[in-house]
């Protein structure tokens, strides 16, 4: 796959873009987005224009719309959900002697933007000359607070560079911001056209508040702003408010050598039930807390929060500076997606853009939560608590489909299925096993018995019941699960998908084990000893198809008997295939959109022998086209395990740089959280060889020749430890807490304060596997990476 040149400077702890490229604003607005999991703000310029795709999002706040079907069918979801661009508080406009500060006019002699992974801030510095020759320096800094979840803060400083100047600043709250929708469905576009109805306005002194309600979903949100101003004497202010706009105007004469500084505090809140006064009180309280803490205090809290995170989660990579930057960028955005989501989901795009309509998928449990489980477990717990809060909707969906237990949705915002793609929205039952798997891994890593008692056991039980009602025993006594859609979206409604069956078997066993650990909850759920026995028996007799002639596992029953796809005859311009070929043709051919059987090799690796993994991986490499951003990270993990280390390195680069290089040409709509999580998986599970099968932590590290060293950190229960990998040895050391029991290449050992250094055995991987024509990952050549002092410097249009 060809990767376009990126416009970011290479630096280990920040993402910097110099100059203004107006045609790239939609990309950089996504990569420069700030979030804490509750609030997300895209990286638009403070003055509001020029802009690509503005966006401010509250996790879980959405509007409803009808779902389109050419023909109706029983069980099809009726209502879709779309994330709403809520009231924008980032806007601060400026006039310099009556001339609007606009980067498209005049000239910018200097301009850069920096996202700092250690301070959690986005900083912008611009030196600008107006069309009539007046020069100013503008410096802005913003944060979305990790410690005060309802708070956004912006500092805006202006300094005349040559003459005394009159400056006017306009600080806005703007609702129903006009945006262009990329939605192909006119129903979605209509839902997003002025989605907010005004219910309350307030403005006094430096403070203003707006309360709005969505038209169909009936959700209510409030946004409020307050300000602190430092300036020379002669300050004049006024504040005004209308239904969709509140504006504080500040006019001041600023002598050369002086500056005006505006600090803007924003508070956000929403609810499906609370009243207008209650929501207003919430945002007023958020502003009171922010003002009490102050700008410097918020910065200090942000830095301390991130210091603790990096102490637990940092990854160091020696030999590839670009990959080092991309990996920390990935970790930072995964943290932003989940840190303070608390009672809400982690969407597929986080809160960085409107892509996927703001929906959460199974990506969260299978890709993002493993990262959080071992770096910030409380965020993983909160994401799973959100799933538990939607359990009644999952039960209702199962009943609608004629099943018992809980059928969790393929895509959703509030927990109800809202996918109009019925092969997934109806038949992708693996989602329930993915959620159960995330519960089991979290419990094993944390031993959080309170979560297990209040949420975990019930989720495991209800998903286990789903499998018992979905599957059946055949004439040979094998437990079959027919007519399901696995992770690969180029296959649908197939029998005995290997990934689904293995994950279901694990779900059944984990449910039985949890019931035995928490018998009082099992009794409350009426899970009897007999029922537990049926779960274990079904797991033991689960049908796992195997093609003995080829010596590989078919992705699903009969898959290896399908016709091969004509990769050589497929032009590169026809990828992704789903946009250029009918689904029926994809479904009946051996072509794979994303890792499916290979994902099973990773997550259910204890069900395969090493020889089976090698053969299976090679077989599916020849058939996987990676039309999904979910694939490269998993292929990196399994390629490393079977010994194809350079191929794993290439796949890791693709996963980590998916957004920075806009590999799929859709970063304008937000970042790919699962692919960003794939960077962590590629390093920790790939080159670190980390596996947590059956609740036991194992490592089998190996390095590709391009890297001289990696080091990563993890937490397990109350312990933190580091793993350092060189070409021939790996070293484990405890950073805090109690010693940790692990295995290293199958040898049991203990990680303690005394560093433990162990040799890495040599593995002969055999011949490298082939990929479909033109779908090979780009080869990484770190020695050729350009690191100019002014990457992507571009002149601004006059």
N, C-alpha and C positions, 0 to 999 in steps of 0.2 A: 504494500500500500504506500503510495507517495504521500509524504508529509510536507505541508507548506512551511516555509521559514517562519519561525516565531519572532515576534517583535519585542521580547522581553530580555533584559540583561540577566546574565547568569550570576547569581549570588546565593550563598548558602542559606540565608535567613530572611530573605525578602524577595518580593516580586516588584520590579521597577520597569516602567515604560517611560522613555524620554520622547519629547515631541508630541504633537497631536496628529493622529491619523483619524480623521472624521469617519472614514469608511470602516474603521475597526472598532468604533465605539461600542457596538453591541457585544463584541467579544470581550472587551476589557471591562464593560459594565458587569459581566458575569464573573470574570476572574477576580475583580476588585470588590465583589460583593462582601458585605459584612453581615453577620448573623450570630444569634446565640441559641438558635433552635426555637425560639418563641417569636422573635422579630427578625425579619430579613430586609436589608436595603441594598438595592443594586448600586454599582459604583458609578452612578451618573455624576456629572459635574454639578457643583453646588448651584451655579446660576441657572440650571435647568436646560440650557441650550448651549451648543449643539448637543444632541442626545441621540441615542440609538433606540433603546427600549426601556423607558423608566419603569421602576417597580419598587413597591414597598409592600411586604407581605406579613400577615399574621398567621402563624401556624394553625391550621384547622379552620380558617375563615374562608368561606367559599360561597358561590352562588350556584343554584340549581338550573338545569336546562333539560329539555326533553332529549332522549336518545333516539337517533334515527335508525330505522330498520326498513329495508325494502319490503320485507315480508315479516309479519309478526310471528312469534313462536312462544310456546309456553316456557316460563322461567327466565325470559329475557329481562334484564334490568330495565326499568322504565325511566329513571331519572339519572342524569349525569351530574357531576360536580366539577366546578372549575374554580381554581384559586383566583382571588380578587386582588387587584392592585388597590390597596387601601390608601388612606390619606397620606400624602407625601409631605413630610416635614423637613426634607433635606434642602429645600429651595432657599437660597440666599442670593438675591440679585444685587448688583451694584451699578451705580452710575457715577462716572468720573466727570465732574463738570458737565452734567447732563448727557454724557455719552455712555450708552450701555456697555458694560464690560462683557464682551462676547468674543470668544476665541476665534470666530470666523472673520472678524474684522480687525483692523489695525495689524499689529504684528506681535508675536510672542518671541522675545529674544531668549527665553529659557522657559521650559515647562517639563515637569516630570511628576509622576505619581508613584507612590511606594506603598505596597501592602507589607507591613512588618509582622512576621509570624511570632515574634517574641513579645511585642507590645499590644498586638491585636488592634492596630490602628491603620487607617488609610490616610496618607499624607499627600498633599498636593502643593507644589511650589511653582508659581508662575511669575515671570517678569513680562509685563505687557505694556505696549505703547499704543495709545489710542490713535484713531485716524488723524487727529489734529495734533499729535505729538506729545501728549501728556503720559508720563510713565509712572507705573505703580508696581509694587511687588505684593502679590497675594499669596498667603500661606494658609491652608486649611488643614484641619485634622479632624477625623471623626472616629467614633467607636460605637459599637453596639455592646452594651455591658454584659459580661458574663456573670457578674455578681449581683446586679440589680436588673432582673430579667425584663422589666417593662421600660427600660431607659435606653435612649439613643442620645448621644451628645456630639456637638460639632463646635469647633473653635475656628473662627474666621478672622484673620488679621490682614489689614491693608496698610501699606507704608508708601507714601509718595517718594519717588526716587530723585526728583529734581526740583519741583516747584511746590509751593503751598497749594493745596487742592481742596475743593469742596467735594465731599463724598456723600452719597446717599445709599444706604443699605435697606433692602426690603426682605424681611424674613417672613416666609409664608408657611401656612398649613393649607394644602390644596387637595381637595377631594374630587373624585371623578375626573382625574387627570386624563386628557385625551391621549389614547394610544392606538396604534395599529395592531390588530389581532392577526396572528399567523394561523388561526384556527381555520381548518378547511370546512368545518361544519358551520353554516350560518346561524344555527341555534346557539352555538357557543359564542360567536361574535356578538349576537344580540344580547346575550346574558352579560357580556362584559361592557356593553355600551352604557355608560352612566349607571353602574350597578347600585350606587349608594343613594339612599333617600335621606335628606337632612331631617333630623329630629330635634336638635338643640345646638345653639351657638352661644358663645360667651367670649368677651374680650374686655380686659381692664389692665391698665398699667403696661407691664411687659408680658402679660400672660393671656393666652387665648385657648379655647377648647371647642372642638366640633364633635358631635355625636351623630352617627349615621346608622342606617339599617338597610340590609339587603332586601330586595323586592320579593324574591321567591323563597329563599332559605330562611328568611326571618332572623338572621343573625345581626346583632348590634355591636358596633365598635365605637370606641372613643379615642381621640388623639388630642393631646394638649401640648402647648409649648410655653416656655418661659425663658428669660434671657438675663444675662449679665453683660454690662457694657463698660469698657474701659476706654476713655478717649480724652482728648484735650477739652478745655472748657468750651462752652457754646453749643452743647448738645441739644438737639431738638428731636422729640419723638412723638409719634402718634400711632394709635392702634385702631384697626377697623375690622369688622367681621360681617360676613354674609353667609348664605347657606353652605356654600362649598369652598369658601376662602376666608381665612383670617390672615391679616398682614400687620406686622410691626414695621414702621418706617422710621429710620434713624438718619438724621442729617447732621453733618458735623464738618467744620473747617479744620483740616489737618495740616499743620506746618510741615515743611520738609524736615526729616529727622525724627518726627513723631509718628505715631501709628494709632489706629483705632482697632479695638479688639472686641468682637462680639462672640460671646459664648452662648450657644443655644442648647437648651435641654428639652428633650421630647419624652413624653410618656404615652404608652399605648396599652389598650386593653380591649377585650371583646368577650361576649357571652351570648349564649342562646337563651338565657333565662333572666339575667339581671336587668334591673330597671335603668332608666336614664340617670337618675341621681346616684345610683350605686356605681355605675361605670364612670361617671364624672368624678366621684369620690376616689375611685381607684387610680385614675390618671393624675389627679391632684396629689394624691399620696406619693405616687411615683416621682413626681416633680419635686415634692418636698424633700424626699430622700436624696435625690440627685443634687439639689441645691445645698443640702446639708453636707453632703460628701464633697461637693465642689469638683471642678474640672481636674485639678491635680490629684484629688483623692480617687476619682474614677480611673485616671491613668494608673495610679499606684495599685489599685485593686485589680485592674486588668492585667498588669504585668505580673503580679503575684500569682494570680490564677494560672496564667500561662507558664510561669516558671515551674509550678507544681506539675502541670500537664507534661511539659517537656522532660522533666526529671523522670517521669514514668514512661513516656511514650517515644522519646526521640529515636531516630534512626540515623546513623552515620554511615556514609558510603565514601570510600576512598577510591579514586580512579575515574570518576565520572561526575564532574561538578554539576552538569545539567540534571542528571538523575537525582543527585543530592537535593537540589533545589526543588525539583518536581515532587519528590517524596515528602518533603516537609510541607510544601504547598498542599499536597493531598491530605496529609494528616491534619493540617490546620482547618481545611474546609470540612473534613469529616467531623472534627470537634465542633465546628460552628453549627453543623446540621443537627447535632444531638445533645449539646451540652445542657441546654435549658428547655428542651422540648417538653419535659416532664409529662403532662397528661396528654400529649399529642404524638402524632406519628412522625417519622423521619421520611419526608418525601423523596422521590427518586432524584429530584434536582435540588434537594435541600430547600432553602429559601433564597436561591440565587436567581430564579427566573420562572416564567410561567410554563416551561416545558412539561409535557405529560399532564397538563392541566393541574399541576400541583399534587398529583396522586402519589400515594405510597404503594409500593409493590413488594413482592417477596424478596426483592433485592436487599431490602433493609435487613431482614433476618439472616439471609445467607451470605451477605458480603459485608455489610456495614457493622452489624452487631458483633461479629467476631473481633473486629478491631476495638470497639468500645469495651467489650467484655474484658480484654486484657490491657486496656489503657485507661479507661474511665468507666468502671463497671456500673456506677450509679446511673450513668446515662443509658446504658444497655438495659438496666432494670426498669427505668422509666419508660423506655420504648416498648418493653414487653408488658408493662402495666397498661399502656394504651391499648394494646391488643386485647388484654383481658377485659378492659372496659367495653369492648365491642363484641363480647362473647354472645350476648343475646342476639345481636344481628346475625352472627355466624350460625347460631342455632336456627334462627328463622330461615336463613338461606338453605341450610341442610334440609329442613322440613319441606321447603318449597320444592326441592329437588327429590323429595321422596326418601330422604336419608335420615339417619340418627346422628347425634353428635353435633359437631360444629364444622361448617364449611366456610373458611375465611376467604375474603375476596381477593381476586387477582389484582385489582386496582381500586383505590378508594381514598377518600379524605376522612369521612366520618365513620367508616367501618362497614357501610353498605356497599355491595357490589355495584359498580357503575361502569363496567366495560361493555361496549356494544360489540366487541369482537368475541362472539359466543364460544368459539373453541377454547378460549382461555377463560373468559368470565364464567363459563359453565363447567368446563371439563378439566381445568388446571388444578386438580385437587392437591397436587404436590405442595401448594402453598401452605396448607394446614400442617403438613409434615415439616416444612421448613421452619414454621413458627415453633412447633414442638421441639425441633432440633436446637433452635436458639435458646429455648427455655432450658433444655437439658445441659447444653454447654455452659450457660450462665450459672446454673446451679452447681455444676461440677467445679467451676473456676472460683466460685465465691462461697459456697456452702451457706447461701442466704436462706435459712430455714423460714424466716418470716415471709419472704416473698413466696417460697414454695407453699407455705400454709395458706396464704391469702389469695394467691393467683396461680402459681405454677402447677400444682397438682390438678386443679380444675381444668386448666388448658390442656394438659396432657391427657386427662381422662376423656374430655369431650372430643378431642381429635382422634384418640384411639377408637372411640365408638364410631366415628365416621368411617374408618377403614373396615371395621367389622360389618357395617351395613353396605359398604360399597363393594367389597370383595366377596368371593365365594370359593368353595372347594370344588375342584374338578373331579373327574372320574378317577384320576390317579392320586387323589388326596392332596393335591397341591393347592395352596391358597393363591387365587388369581385376582388381579385388579384390572379389569378390562375397560376399554373405552375412555381413556384419559389422555390429557395433553401434558407432556413433560416440559422441562425447561426450554427445549428447542422449539422455536415457533415456526420452523419449516416442517414440522411434523405435528399431527393433531389427531385426537380421538383414536389412539392406538391402544393395543392390548399389552399389558405387562411391561410398561416402561421401566427399565432397570433402575434408574434413579428414583422414580416414585416408589417402586416396590421396596427398595432397600431403605429408603427414608421412612416409609410406612412401618417396616419391621422394627426399625429403631424406635419410632414413636410408640409402638405397642409395648416394647420391652421397658422403655423409660416410664411409661404410664404405670405399668405394674410395679416397678421399683419405687416410684414416688408414693403410690398408695400404701406400700408396705412401710415406708419411712414415716408417713403422716396418716396413720390409720383412722384418726378421728375425722379427717377431711374425707377420706375414702368412704367412711360410713355415711357421712352427710350427703355424699354424691351417689349413694347406693351402689357403690362399686364393690361387689362381693368377691369372695375368694374364687368362686366359680368363674366370674367374669374375667378376673385377672388371669386365670388359667387359660381361658379361650384366647386372650390376647397373646400370651406366650406361645401357645400352640400355633396360632396363625403366623406369628413372626418366624417360628422355627420351620414352618412348611411353606413359607413365601416362595413363589415361583420366580426364579431369576433365570431368564432365558440365556442360552449359551449355544453358539454355533460351533459345533465340534469340527466341522469340515474346515472352517477358516481359522479356528482357534481363537475366536474373539467373542465378546458379548455384543449381541445386537442391541442397538439403542432401545428398541422395543421389539416385541415378538414379530418376526418376519422382516425386520428392517434390512438385514443383509441380503435378502432376496429381491429387494427392489432394484429397478434399473439404476445405473450410475448416471449422475448428471454430466452433461457434456461441458466440462469446465474449459477445455481447449477452445470450444466454439462459442464461449460466452465472452463478449467484449467487456472490457473493464468499465466502460461507461454504463453498463447495465447493472452494476451493483449500486445500492442494495437490490437483491433479486426481487424482493416483495413488491418493489415499485415498477418492475418491468416484466414480470411473469405471473401467470395466474396461480393462486394458492394451490389449486387442485394438482397442478403439475409439480409444485414443490413437495407437496405431501406424499406423492407416490414415487419420489426419487431419493437416492442416497445423497442428499445435500443437507448440511447442518448449518443453521444460522449461528448458533452459539454453543458453547460447551454444555453438553447434557450428560452423555455417558462419561465424558472426561470429568465433569463436575462430580459425578459419583465416585470416580477414582480418587478424588481429593477428600470429599466430605465423608465418604463411606469406604475409605481406603483399606480398612481392616477386613473388608469382605472379599478382597482380591489378593492373589499371590503376586510377588514381584514380576514374574514372567507374564502373567495376565495383564498387568499394568503396562508393561512394555509393548506387548502386541496390540492391546486396545488403543493405547495412545497413538501408535503409528497408524493404525487403521483409520482413526477419526481425524487425524491431522490431514489426511488426503481428502477429506470430505467437508471440513469446516471452513466456512468463508468469512466468519467474523463480521457479519452484517449487524452485530450487536456489540455495544461497548462492554457488555458483561463478560465477554469471552477471553480477552487477552490475559487478564490477571489469572484466571484459572488455568489456562494453557501454560502460563509461566510456572505455576506451582507444580504441575504434573511433569512438565518437561524437565524441571530441575530434579524431581524425584527419580525419574528413570535415567538421569545422567546426561541429558542433552542440555548442557549448561549454557552454551552460547545461544541456543535457540530460546531458552528460558530468559536469558538476558535481553534478547530482542523483544520478547513478549512483555517483559516487565517495563521496558522503555515505552512500548506502545500504550500500556495501561496507565502508567504514571503521567504520560504526556498527552493523553487523549484530549484534554481540555486546553492545555497550553499551546498545543499545535493544532487544535480544532480538527482532529482527525476525521470526525464524522460530519463536519461542516454544519453543526447545529448548536455550537456553544452560545450563540446569541440568545437561545431560550433557557440557558442555565447550565450549570455544571453537572457532570455525571457522577453522582455520589458512589455508586457501586464500582465504577472504574477507578475512582480515587482510592476507594478502599482496597481495590486490587493492587495498588502500589504497595500497601502494607502487607497484603497476603503474598505478593510476589517476593518480597524480601524475607519476611518472617517464616511463612509456610513454604516458600520456594527455596531460597538459598539457605534459610535457617532450618528448613526441614521440620518445622514445628507441626505436631499433630496432637490432638486431644481426644483420641478415640477412647471410649469407655471411661471418660473422666480422668485419664492418666496423661501426663504431659511428657511428650517425647520429642527429641530433636535429632535430625540427621543432616547436619550442615555441609554444604559444599559451595565453593565459589567458582564463577566463570573466570577465565584467564584475564578478562578485561578489568576486573576489580582486584585490588590488592587487599582490601579489608572491608568488612561491614561490622557494625555493632548495632544491636537493637535492645530496647528495654521493654519489660513487661511487668505486670503485676499479677499475682496469684494469691487469692484470699487477702491477707494483710501483708504480704511480702512483695518486695520489688527486687528484681534481679536483672542483670545484663548478660547478653551473649555476644561474644566477640569472635568473629570467624576470619581466619586467614586461610591461605591455600592448603596448608597441611595440618593445622591444628585449630581447635576451638577452645575458648576459655569462658567459663561460667563463673560469675561472682554475685554474691548477695549484696544488695544495696541497703536494704532495711527489712526488718521483720524476721520471721522464723526461717530456718533452712527449708529448702524446697527439694522434694524428691522428683527426679526426672530420669529419663534414659537418654543416652547418647549413642546413636547407631546401635541400638538394642542393648546396651550395657547400662544397668541400673547404677545411679550415682546420686550424690547429694550436693546441692548448691549451697555453699555457706560463705562466710566472710573471707575465708581463705580461697583465693582464686583456684579454680579447678581447670587444668589444661589437659586436653585429650586429643589424640591423633584422629585424623579424618581418613578413613579407608578409601582406597582407590576403587573406582567403579568403571568398568568398561561398558559404555552404553550401546555399543554396536553402531551400525550405519545410521546416519541421521534420517528422520522421517521426511517425507515430501508433503508439500502443501498444494492445494489447487492452483492451477496456472494463474499467476498474477496476484495471488492472495498471500504471498509470503510476508512475514513482518519485515519492516525496514531494518536493515542491519545497523546496529549502533556502533559508531566510530567516535568515541569521546575525544580522541586526539584532534578531530576535525571540527569540534564545536567552536563556533565563533563567539568571542566574548568581547565585543567592542565597547569602548567607553560610552558610546552614545547609540545603543541599539535602537533601530526603528526611528531615528531622528527624521522628522519630516517638517517641511515648511508649512505654516498655516496659511490658508487661502486669504487673500485680501478682499 
